[in-house]
Amino acid sequence: MVEATIVIDIGGSKIASALIYRNGEVEDYRIQSIDERGGEYVVNQIIEAAQYYITAHEANLIGLGISIPGIVRENGLVWAPNIRGWRNINIASVIKRRLSVSKLIMIDDRVANIMGEYWQGAVKGASNAVSLMIGTGVAAGLLINGKPLRGSSGVAGAVGWWLLSRRVPKHKSLRGFLEDEVSGPAIFRKTYRYCLRIGNEDCLNIIRNCNPPNAYCVFQMLDRGVVLIKPVLEEVAAIVGITAANLISLVNPEVVVLSGGVGVEIGRRFMNTILESVKVAQPYSLRGSRIVVSQLGYLSNLYGLAYCIMSSNACI
């Protein structure tokens, strides 16, 4: 019987899961909205998803992998600020108590993403690479000499905290963090404020009816011909390009992958703007780098989890 892994990717707003075989085949890909109550409710969603694959498939299951949008500490504690109640919560102990799995790994989504691209995506064959993940939050997966970079506390790649302003007011929401400029929620807020500022009723009527109110709705607006919002997205793309430039200067990667729901959409639609902004990177590093849009979509993190389970030392 072919070996397979159960893989579950926790995002800020969704949970993706699948069964992935050693040859890379994906079976029974599923996606569900995350329980907004957070805490133990989301833990129960994880356990129910894993239990489904255990009972529904007759595969040789060799492990369960879970990726977290935050920090996974060595003692099993998880810190994920975009999920209510996930501040120093021990998920691993609950899962081990309620599920019978031969192997459980929990890693942050930055490592999962870059290793997924390394195994099945745009980073295949590279030794040094960056995945710039933009969705509900913003982060970067870093591959250095063929290994994921975790940092001393497992927080390497938290670029959503990068500052874009010299102002340092007391209230952190006013400090100009990168995440407050290019994430999905930020794009929606910026577009709404822009429609208010220009006083366009058609624009306001559409965005007020967005359900849910997210960046995907903004991209749909553009597709429907509301071109007046284009300057907002051009500005976001320019910031994404500057971010990529800083990462290229810092890491000297062979490839930068734009991933995550927002990263993919911005990359597909505004790559010319991104490439123009990235020109400020260190010239020698820039010549040796390329910027691409992920072709794996939501599978990136799932592939990375599977790879980390199947290749014992690859993600250490």
PABATOR-805163 format. One record per residue (C-alpha): residue number from 0; residue in one letter; z, x, y. Coordinates in Angstrom, 2 decimals. Layout:
<sites>
<site nr="NUM" rest="A" up="Z" east="X" north="Y"/>
...
</sites>
This chain:
<sites>
<site nr="0" rest="M" up="0.00" east="0.00" north="0.00"/>
<site nr="1" rest="V" up="-0.98" east="1.36" north="3.44"/>
<site nr="2" rest="E" up="1.91" east="2.41" north="5.67"/>
<site nr="3" rest="A" up="2.46" east="0.37" north="8.83"/>
<site nr="4" rest="T" up="4.86" east="0.19" north="11.73"/>
<site nr="5" rest="I" up="6.28" east="-2.74" north="13.68"/>
<site nr="6" rest="V" up="5.98" east="-1.96" north="17.36"/>
<site nr="7" rest="I" up="7.43" east="-3.91" north="20.29"/>
<site nr="8" rest="D" up="6.79" east="-3.11" north="23.93"/>
<site nr="9" rest="I" up="9.24" east="-4.57" north="26.46"/>
<site nr="10" rest="G" up="7.84" east="-4.96" north="29.96"/>
<site nr="11" rest="G" up="9.24" east="-6.36" north="33.17"/>
<site nr="12" rest="S" up="7.65" east="-9.75" north="32.50"/>
<site nr="13" rest="K" up="6.26" east="-9.73" north="28.94"/>
<site nr="14" rest="I" up="6.90" east="-8.59" north="25.39"/>
<site nr="15" rest="A" up="3.93" east="-7.30" north="23.39"/>
<site nr="16" rest="S" up="4.12" east="-6.64" north="19.67"/>
<site nr="17" rest="A" up="1.94" east="-5.80" north="16.72"/>
<site nr="18" rest="L" up="1.70" east="-4.24" north="13.30"/>
<site nr="19" rest="I" up="-0.09" east="-0.87" north="13.46"/>
<site nr="20" rest="Y" up="-1.31" east="1.04" north="10.42"/>
<site nr="21" rest="R" up="-1.53" east="4.79" north="9.99"/>
<site nr="22" rest="N" up="-5.31" east="4.70" north="10.54"/>
<site nr="23" rest="G" up="-4.80" east="3.06" north="13.95"/>
<site nr="24" rest="E" up="-5.71" east="-0.46" north="12.88"/>
<site nr="25" rest="V" up="-3.86" east="-3.13" north="14.86"/>
<site nr="26" rest="E" up="-2.93" east="-6.40" north="13.18"/>
<site nr="27" rest="D" up="-1.36" east="-9.59" north="14.50"/>
<site nr="28" rest="Y" up="-1.09" east="-8.58" north="18.16"/>
<site nr="29" rest="R" up="1.18" east="-11.02" north="19.96"/>
<site nr="30" rest="I" up="2.39" east="-11.40" north="23.53"/>
<site nr="31" rest="Q" up="5.08" east="-13.60" north="25.02"/>
<site nr="32" rest="S" up="6.81" east="-14.01" north="28.35"/>
<site nr="33" rest="I" up="10.16" east="-12.32" north="28.63"/>
<site nr="34" rest="D" up="13.19" east="-14.60" north="28.82"/>
<site nr="35" rest="E" up="14.16" east="-14.60" north="32.49"/>
<site nr="36" rest="R" up="17.83" east="-15.00" north="31.54"/>
<site nr="37" rest="G" up="17.74" east="-11.39" north="30.39"/>
<site nr="38" rest="G" up="20.64" east="-9.79" north="28.53"/>
<site nr="39" rest="E" up="21.17" east="-10.91" north="24.95"/>
<site nr="40" rest="Y" up="18.36" east="-13.46" north="25.22"/>
<site nr="41" rest="V" up="15.79" east="-10.67" north="25.45"/>
<site nr="42" rest="V" up="17.53" east="-8.80" north="22.64"/>
<site nr="43" rest="N" up="17.15" east="-11.93" north="20.51"/>
<site nr="44" rest="Q" up="13.44" east="-12.05" north="21.38"/>
<site nr="45" rest="I" up="13.06" east="-8.49" north="20.08"/>
<site nr="46" rest="I" up="14.90" east="-9.27" north="16.85"/>
<site nr="47" rest="E" up="12.92" east="-12.47" north="16.27"/>
<site nr="48" rest="A" up="9.63" east="-10.65" north="16.87"/>
<site nr="49" rest="A" up="10.54" east="-7.90" north="14.40"/>
<site nr="50" rest="Q" up="11.77" east="-10.40" north="11.83"/>
<site nr="51" rest="Y" up="8.46" east="-12.24" north="12.05"/>
<site nr="52" rest="Y" up="6.48" east="-9.15" north="11.03"/>
<site nr="53" rest="I" up="8.94" east="-8.27" north="8.27"/>
<site nr="54" rest="T" up="8.57" east="-11.67" north="6.64"/>
<site nr="55" rest="A" up="4.92" east="-12.45" north="7.46"/>
<site nr="56" rest="H" up="3.25" east="-9.25" north="6.23"/>
<site nr="57" rest="E" up="3.21" east="-7.46" north="2.90"/>
<site nr="58" rest="A" up="2.74" east="-3.99" north="4.35"/>
<site nr="59" rest="N" up="4.61" east="-0.81" north="3.52"/>
<site nr="60" rest="L" up="6.77" east="-0.85" north="6.65"/>
<site nr="61" rest="I" up="8.00" east="2.61" north="7.60"/>
<site nr="62" rest="G" up="9.75" east="1.82" north="10.84"/>
<site nr="63" rest="L" up="10.34" east="-0.23" north="13.95"/>
<site nr="64" rest="G" up="9.54" east="1.12" north="17.38"/>
<site nr="65" rest="I" up="10.65" east="-0.36" north="20.71"/>
<site nr="66" rest="S" up="9.66" east="0.84" north="24.17"/>
<site nr="67" rest="I" up="11.90" east="0.17" north="27.16"/>
<site nr="68" rest="P" up="10.92" east="-0.05" north="30.87"/>
<site nr="69" rest="G" up="13.72" east="2.23" north="31.96"/>
<site nr="70" rest="I" up="16.03" east="4.83" north="30.42"/>
<site nr="71" rest="V" up="17.03" east="5.20" north="26.77"/>
<site nr="72" rest="R" up="20.10" east="7.40" north="26.39"/>
<site nr="73" rest="E" up="20.92" east="9.43" north="23.29"/>
<site nr="74" rest="N" up="23.96" east="7.23" north="22.57"/>
<site nr="75" rest="G" up="21.73" east="4.15" north="22.38"/>
<site nr="76" rest="L" up="22.52" east="2.73" north="25.80"/>
<site nr="77" rest="V" up="19.58" east="1.28" north="27.71"/>
<site nr="78" rest="W" up="19.16" east="0.98" north="31.49"/>
<site nr="79" rest="A" up="16.24" east="-1.23" north="32.54"/>
<site nr="80" rest="P" up="16.65" east="-2.50" north="36.11"/>
<site nr="81" rest="N" up="13.75" east="-4.98" north="35.97"/>
<site nr="82" rest="I" up="15.45" east="-6.96" north="33.19"/>
<site nr="83" rest="R" up="18.52" east="-8.96" north="34.13"/>
<site nr="84" rest="G" up="21.66" east="-7.68" north="32.46"/>
<site nr="85" rest="W" up="20.10" east="-4.54" north="31.04"/>
<site nr="86" rest="R" up="22.35" east="-1.99" north="32.69"/>
<site nr="87" rest="N" up="23.97" east="0.20" north="30.06"/>
<site nr="88" rest="I" up="23.40" east="-2.26" north="27.22"/>
<site nr="89" rest="N" up="23.46" east="-1.00" north="23.63"/>
<site nr="90" rest="I" up="20.44" east="-2.62" north="22.03"/>
<site nr="91" rest="A" up="20.09" east="-0.24" north="19.07"/>
<site nr="92" rest="S" up="23.46" east="-1.14" north="17.54"/>
<site nr="93" rest="V" up="22.69" east="-4.87" north="17.67"/>
<site nr="94" rest="I" up="19.26" east="-4.41" north="16.09"/>
<site nr="95" rest="K" up="20.58" east="-2.18" north="13.30"/>
<site nr="96" rest="R" up="23.30" east="-4.72" north="12.57"/>
<site nr="97" rest="R" up="20.92" east="-7.67" north="12.36"/>
<site nr="98" rest="L" up="17.77" east="-6.11" north="10.88"/>
<site nr="99" rest="S" up="17.13" east="-4.05" north="7.79"/>
<site nr="100" rest="V" up="14.65" east="-1.37" north="8.88"/>
<site nr="101" rest="S" up="14.15" east="2.06" north="7.38"/>
<site nr="102" rest="K" up="13.67" east="3.76" north="10.73"/>
<site nr="103" rest="L" up="14.32" east="2.67" north="14.30"/>
<site nr="104" rest="I" up="13.10" east="4.53" north="17.35"/>
<site nr="105" rest="M" up="13.64" east="3.48" north="20.94"/>
<site nr="106" rest="I" up="11.83" east="5.36" north="23.69"/>
<site nr="107" rest="D" up="11.05" east="4.74" north="27.32"/>
<site nr="108" rest="D" up="7.69" east="3.22" north="28.16"/>
<site nr="109" rest="R" up="6.57" east="6.39" north="29.95"/>
<site nr="110" rest="V" up="6.65" east="8.40" north="26.72"/>
<site nr="111" rest="A" up="5.18" east="5.50" north="24.73"/>
<site nr="112" rest="N" up="2.30" east="5.11" north="27.16"/>
<site nr="113" rest="I" up="1.22" east="8.75" north="27.38"/>
<site nr="114" rest="M" up="1.51" east="9.22" north="23.61"/>
<site nr="115" rest="G" up="-0.56" east="6.09" north="22.99"/>
<site nr="116" rest="E" up="-3.29" east="7.46" north="25.23"/>
<site nr="117" rest="Y" up="-2.93" east="10.82" north="23.46"/>
<site nr="118" rest="W" up="-3.41" east="9.29" north="20.00"/>
<site nr="119" rest="Q" up="-6.00" east="6.58" north="20.63"/>
<site nr="120" rest="G" up="-7.03" east="6.69" north="24.28"/>
<site nr="121" rest="A" up="-8.28" east="8.71" north="27.21"/>
<site nr="122" rest="V" up="-5.91" east="11.65" north="26.65"/>
<site nr="123" rest="K" up="-7.17" east="12.37" north="23.12"/>
<site nr="124" rest="G" up="-7.84" east="16.10" north="22.81"/>
<site nr="125" rest="A" up="-5.95" east="17.04" north="26.01"/>
<site nr="126" rest="S" up="-2.77" east="19.10" north="26.22"/>
<site nr="127" rest="N" up="-1.72" east="18.29" north="29.78"/>
<site nr="128" rest="A" up="-2.11" east="14.78" north="31.15"/>
<site nr="129" rest="V" up="-0.53" east="12.02" north="33.21"/>
<site nr="130" rest="S" up="-0.55" east="8.26" north="32.72"/>
<site nr="131" rest="L" up="0.14" east="6.53" north="36.02"/>
<site nr="132" rest="M" up="1.57" east="3.18" north="34.97"/>
<site nr="133" rest="I" up="1.48" east="0.40" north="37.55"/>
<site nr="134" rest="G" up="2.67" east="-3.09" north="36.73"/>
<site nr="135" rest="T" up="5.91" east="-4.87" north="37.56"/>
<site nr="136" rest="G" up="7.23" east="-1.35" north="38.16"/>
<site nr="137" rest="V" up="5.67" east="2.07" north="38.67"/>
<site nr="138" rest="A" up="6.17" east="5.14" north="36.49"/>
<site nr="139" rest="A" up="4.32" east="8.13" north="35.06"/>
<site nr="140" rest="G" up="4.07" east="9.40" north="31.51"/>
<site nr="141" rest="L" up="3.79" east="13.19" north="31.48"/>
<site nr="142" rest="L" up="2.23" east="15.27" north="28.71"/>
<site nr="143" rest="I" up="2.92" east="19.00" north="29.06"/>
<site nr="144" rest="N" up="1.44" east="21.44" north="26.53"/>
<site nr="145" rest="G" up="0.98" east="18.63" north="24.01"/>
<site nr="146" rest="K" up="4.54" east="17.26" north="24.28"/>
<site nr="147" rest="P" up="5.94" east="14.40" north="26.35"/>
<site nr="148" rest="L" up="8.17" east="15.52" north="29.21"/>
<site nr="149" rest="R" up="11.52" east="13.69" north="29.20"/>
<site nr="150" rest="G" up="13.63" east="15.69" north="31.66"/>
<site nr="151" rest="S" up="17.29" east="16.63" north="31.39"/>
<site nr="152" rest="S" up="18.46" east="13.00" north="31.44"/>
<site nr="153" rest="G" up="15.39" east="11.30" north="30.00"/>
<site nr="154" rest="V" up="14.20" east="10.09" north="33.39"/>
<site nr="155" rest="A" up="11.17" east="12.32" north="34.01"/>
<site nr="156" rest="G" up="8.26" east="10.37" north="35.46"/>
<site nr="157" rest="A" up="10.24" east="7.91" north="37.60"/>
<site nr="158" rest="V" up="7.65" east="8.13" north="40.39"/>
<site nr="159" rest="G" up="8.36" east="4.58" north="41.50"/>
<site nr="160" rest="W" up="11.26" east="6.18" north="43.40"/>
<site nr="161" rest="W" up="9.00" east="8.53" north="45.37"/>
<site nr="162" rest="L" up="9.42" east="8.05" north="49.09"/>
<site nr="163" rest="L" up="6.44" east="7.40" north="51.33"/>
<site nr="164" rest="S" up="8.37" east="7.46" north="54.60"/>
<site nr="165" rest="R" up="10.70" east="9.78" north="56.50"/>
<site nr="166" rest="R" up="12.87" east="6.83" north="57.44"/>
<site nr="167" rest="V" up="16.04" east="6.55" north="55.34"/>
<site nr="168" rest="P" up="17.74" east="3.28" north="56.33"/>
<site nr="169" rest="K" up="20.90" east="2.23" north="54.51"/>
<site nr="170" rest="H" up="19.23" east="-0.70" north="52.75"/>
<site nr="171" rest="K" up="17.19" east="0.77" north="49.90"/>
<site nr="172" rest="S" up="14.55" east="-2.01" north="50.04"/>
<site nr="173" rest="L" up="13.45" east="-0.63" north="53.42"/>
<site nr="174" rest="R" up="13.08" east="3.00" north="52.38"/>
<site nr="175" rest="G" up="9.40" east="2.92" north="51.51"/>
<site nr="176" rest="F" up="9.56" east="3.58" north="47.79"/>
<site nr="177" rest="L" up="6.21" east="3.88" north="46.03"/>
<site nr="178" rest="E" up="7.12" east="0.91" north="43.83"/>
<site nr="179" rest="D" up="7.55" east="-1.21" north="46.96"/>
<site nr="180" rest="E" up="3.97" east="-0.40" north="47.97"/>
<site nr="181" rest="V" up="1.76" east="-0.62" north="44.87"/>
<site nr="182" rest="S" up="3.54" east="-2.58" north="42.13"/>
<site nr="183" rest="G" up="2.48" east="-6.09" north="41.13"/>
<site nr="184" rest="P" up="5.24" east="-7.85" north="43.11"/>
<site nr="185" rest="A" up="4.50" east="-5.61" north="46.12"/>
<site nr="186" rest="I" up="0.80" east="-6.52" north="46.07"/>
<site nr="187" rest="F" up="1.63" east="-10.22" north="46.04"/>
<site nr="188" rest="R" up="4.10" east="-9.86" north="48.93"/>
<site nr="189" rest="K" up="1.67" east="-7.77" north="50.96"/>
<site nr="190" rest="T" up="-1.17" east="-10.23" north="50.44"/>
<site nr="191" rest="Y" up="1.01" east="-13.20" north="51.37"/>
<site nr="192" rest="R" up="2.17" east="-11.49" north="54.56"/>
<site nr="193" rest="Y" up="-1.40" east="-10.52" north="55.42"/>
<site nr="194" rest="C" up="-2.57" east="-14.13" north="55.07"/>
<site nr="195" rest="L" up="0.29" east="-15.18" north="57.35"/>
<site nr="196" rest="R" up="-0.51" east="-12.51" north="59.91"/>
<site nr="197" rest="I" up="-4.19" east="-13.39" north="60.19"/>
<site nr="198" rest="G" up="-3.39" east="-17.11" north="60.10"/>
<site nr="199" rest="N" up="-6.09" east="-18.02" north="57.57"/>
<site nr="200" rest="E" up="-5.24" east="-21.44" north="56.09"/>
<site nr="201" rest="D" up="-7.58" east="-21.12" north="53.09"/>
<site nr="202" rest="C" up="-5.97" east="-17.83" north="52.15"/>
<site nr="203" rest="L" up="-2.47" east="-19.29" north="52.55"/>
<site nr="204" rest="N" up="-3.26" east="-22.41" north="50.55"/>
<site nr="205" rest="I" up="-4.55" east="-20.38" north="47.61"/>
<site nr="206" rest="I" up="-1.73" east="-17.86" north="47.52"/>
<site nr="207" rest="R" up="0.94" east="-20.52" north="47.93"/>
<site nr="208" rest="N" up="-0.43" east="-22.21" north="44.82"/>
<site nr="209" rest="C" up="-0.34" east="-19.06" north="42.71"/>
<site nr="210" rest="N" up="1.53" east="-19.84" north="39.52"/>
<site nr="211" rest="P" up="3.01" east="-17.48" north="38.65"/>
<site nr="212" rest="P" up="3.05" east="-15.63" north="41.98"/>
<site nr="213" rest="N" up="1.84" east="-12.21" north="40.88"/>
<site nr="214" rest="A" up="-0.81" east="-9.56" north="41.45"/>
<site nr="215" rest="Y" up="-3.14" east="-11.10" north="38.86"/>
<site nr="216" rest="C" up="-3.44" east="-14.15" north="41.10"/>
<site nr="217" rest="V" up="-4.38" east="-11.87" north="44.00"/>
<site nr="218" rest="F" up="-7.14" east="-10.23" north="41.96"/>
<site nr="219" rest="Q" up="-8.37" east="-13.70" north="41.00"/>
<site nr="220" rest="M" up="-8.50" east="-14.60" north="44.70"/>
<site nr="221" rest="L" up="-10.78" east="-11.64" north="45.30"/>
<site nr="222" rest="D" up="-12.98" east="-12.66" north="42.39"/>
<site nr="223" rest="R" up="-13.22" east="-16.16" north="43.83"/>
<site nr="224" rest="G" up="-14.67" east="-14.79" north="47.05"/>
<site nr="225" rest="V" up="-11.59" east="-14.50" north="49.27"/>
<site nr="226" rest="V" up="-12.86" east="-11.14" north="50.51"/>
<site nr="227" rest="L" up="-10.66" east="-11.13" north="53.60"/>
<site nr="228" rest="I" up="-7.76" east="-9.84" north="51.43"/>
<site nr="229" rest="K" up="-9.79" east="-6.77" north="50.44"/>
<site nr="230" rest="P" up="-8.14" east="-4.52" north="53.09"/>
<site nr="231" rest="V" up="-4.76" east="-5.09" north="51.43"/>
<site nr="232" rest="L" up="-6.05" east="-3.90" north="48.06"/>
<site nr="233" rest="E" up="-7.98" east="-1.03" north="49.63"/>
<site nr="234" rest="E" up="-4.72" east="0.20" north="51.16"/>
<site nr="235" rest="V" up="-2.99" east="-0.05" north="47.78"/>
<site nr="236" rest="A" up="-5.86" east="1.89" north="46.15"/>
<site nr="237" rest="A" up="-5.58" east="4.61" north="48.81"/>
<site nr="238" rest="I" up="-1.86" east="5.00" north="48.05"/>
<site nr="239" rest="V" up="-2.63" east="5.12" north="44.33"/>
<site nr="240" rest="G" up="-5.13" east="7.90" north="45.04"/>
<site nr="241" rest="I" up="-2.56" east="9.87" north="47.05"/>
<site nr="242" rest="T" up="-0.05" east="9.42" north="44.23"/>
<site nr="243" rest="A" up="-2.60" east="10.72" north="41.73"/>
<site nr="244" rest="A" up="-3.28" east="13.66" north="44.07"/>
<site nr="245" rest="N" up="0.41" east="14.57" north="44.15"/>
<site nr="246" rest="L" up="0.63" east="14.36" north="40.36"/>
<site nr="247" rest="I" up="-2.46" east="16.55" north="39.99"/>
<site nr="248" rest="S" up="-0.98" east="19.14" north="42.33"/>
<site nr="249" rest="L" up="2.35" east="19.02" north="40.49"/>
<site nr="250" rest="V" up="1.28" east="18.90" north="36.84"/>
<site nr="251" rest="N" up="-2.26" east="20.43" north="36.84"/>
<site nr="252" rest="P" up="-3.43" east="17.91" north="34.20"/>
<site nr="253" rest="E" up="-6.76" east="17.62" north="32.47"/>
<site nr="254" rest="V" up="-6.75" east="13.85" north="32.95"/>
<site nr="255" rest="V" up="-4.91" east="11.17" north="34.91"/>
<site nr="256" rest="V" up="-5.04" east="7.74" north="33.29"/>
<site nr="257" rest="L" up="-4.52" east="4.61" north="35.38"/>
<site nr="258" rest="S" up="-2.67" east="2.19" north="33.12"/>
<site nr="259" rest="G" up="-0.56" east="-0.93" north="33.29"/>
<site nr="260" rest="G" up="-1.92" east="-4.31" north="34.36"/>
<site nr="261" rest="V" up="-2.16" east="-3.45" north="38.06"/>
<site nr="262" rest="G" up="-3.26" east="0.15" north="37.49"/>
<site nr="263" rest="V" up="-6.20" east="-0.96" north="35.37"/>
<site nr="264" rest="E" up="-7.28" east="-3.67" north="37.83"/>
<site nr="265" rest="I" up="-7.04" east="-1.40" north="40.87"/>
<site nr="266" rest="G" up="-8.85" east="1.38" north="39.03"/>
<site nr="267" rest="R" up="-11.70" east="-0.87" north="37.91"/>
<site nr="268" rest="R" up="-12.26" east="-2.39" north="41.33"/>
<site nr="269" rest="F" up="-11.43" east="0.39" north="43.79"/>
<site nr="270" rest="M" up="-12.09" east="3.68" north="42.01"/>
<site nr="271" rest="N" up="-14.20" east="4.95" north="44.92"/>
<site nr="272" rest="T" up="-11.24" east="4.53" north="47.29"/>
<site nr="273" rest="I" up="-8.94" east="6.25" north="44.81"/>
<site nr="274" rest="L" up="-11.33" east="9.18" north="44.38"/>
<site nr="275" rest="E" up="-11.64" east="9.56" north="48.14"/>
<site nr="276" rest="S" up="-7.85" east="9.68" north="48.60"/>
<site nr="277" rest="V" up="-7.28" east="12.05" north="45.68"/>
<site nr="278" rest="K" up="-9.29" east="14.76" north="47.46"/>
<site nr="279" rest="V" up="-6.09" east="15.96" north="49.17"/>
<site nr="280" rest="A" up="-4.85" east="17.39" north="45.84"/>
<site nr="281" rest="Q" up="-4.60" east="21.13" north="45.24"/>
<site nr="282" rest="P" up="-8.31" east="22.08" north="45.02"/>
<site nr="283" rest="Y" up="-8.19" east="24.21" north="41.88"/>
<site nr="284" rest="S" up="-6.15" east="21.60" north="39.98"/>
<site nr="285" rest="L" up="-8.41" east="18.85" north="41.26"/>
<site nr="286" rest="R" up="-11.54" east="20.54" north="39.93"/>
<site nr="287" rest="G" up="-10.04" east="20.64" north="36.45"/>
<site nr="288" rest="S" up="-8.87" east="17.00" north="36.46"/>
<site nr="289" rest="R" up="-10.53" east="13.66" north="35.97"/>
<site nr="290" rest="I" up="-9.22" east="10.19" north="36.79"/>
<site nr="291" rest="V" up="-9.98" east="7.39" north="34.35"/>
<site nr="292" rest="V" up="-8.95" east="3.80" north="33.74"/>
<site nr="293" rest="S" up="-7.19" east="3.09" north="30.46"/>
<site nr="294" rest="Q" up="-9.33" east="1.28" north="27.92"/>
<site nr="295" rest="L" up="-6.36" east="0.41" north="25.71"/>
<site nr="296" rest="G" up="-4.79" east="-2.21" north="27.96"/>
<site nr="297" rest="Y" up="-1.42" east="-3.40" north="26.67"/>
<site nr="298" rest="L" up="-1.99" east="-1.50" north="23.42"/>
<site nr="299" rest="S" up="-1.20" east="1.88" north="25.00"/>
<site nr="300" rest="N" up="2.55" east="1.62" north="24.55"/>
<site nr="301" rest="L" up="2.23" east="0.07" north="21.10"/>
<site nr="302" rest="Y" up="-0.01" east="2.89" north="19.89"/>
<site nr="303" rest="G" up="2.45" east="5.40" north="21.32"/>
<site nr="304" rest="L" up="5.35" east="3.84" north="19.46"/>
<site nr="305" rest="A" up="3.41" east="3.87" north="16.19"/>
<site nr="306" rest="Y" up="2.43" east="7.50" north="16.69"/>
<site nr="307" rest="C" up="6.01" east="8.53" north="17.42"/>
<site nr="308" rest="I" up="7.20" east="6.86" north="14.20"/>
<site nr="309" rest="M" up="4.43" east="8.33" north="12.04"/>
<site nr="310" rest="S" up="4.60" east="11.84" north="13.55"/>
<site nr="311" rest="S" up="8.25" east="12.74" north="13.37"/>
<site nr="312" rest="N" up="8.29" east="15.69" north="15.79"/>
<site nr="313" rest="A" up="5.46" east="14.67" north="18.13"/>
<site nr="314" rest="C" up="7.62" east="12.79" north="20.63"/>
<site nr="315" rest="I" up="10.72" east="14.98" north="20.65"/>
</sites>
